[in-house]
Amino acid sequence: MAIKVSLGKLTVPGDIEVFIKEHMMMNDIALLDISLRHVARVSCLPFHHRDPFDRLMIAQALVEDIPIVSQDIAFDAYGVKRIG
């Protein structure tokens, strides 16, 4: 989200940090720290998707068995649960 805001592809009302914190609280969303297990899993992923940030999210979703919120159908090739 922050990258899209910085590129001008997304606008949020007011300060982005406040916006994100408020919406995380309203939707009971917690941040997921990057662990060594996540990084190790990235190294084992096939290259269906080349974006390093997306590959890290895919690895986290697989390790933690959690869904990813994304419209990107390339995620489906990894067998992750995708909402979007």
Number of C-alpha atoms within 10 A of each C-alpha: 12 14 9 10 12 10 10 9 10 11 13 11 7 8 8 14 9 11 12 14 13 12 11 13 10 9 9 8 10 9 6 9 8 12 10 9 12 20 14 13 16 20 11 9 14 11 11 12 17 10 9 10 10 17 23 19 19 27 24 24 19 19 14 12 11 13 15 19 10 13 10 13 10 12 19 12 11 17 10 18 17 17 10 9
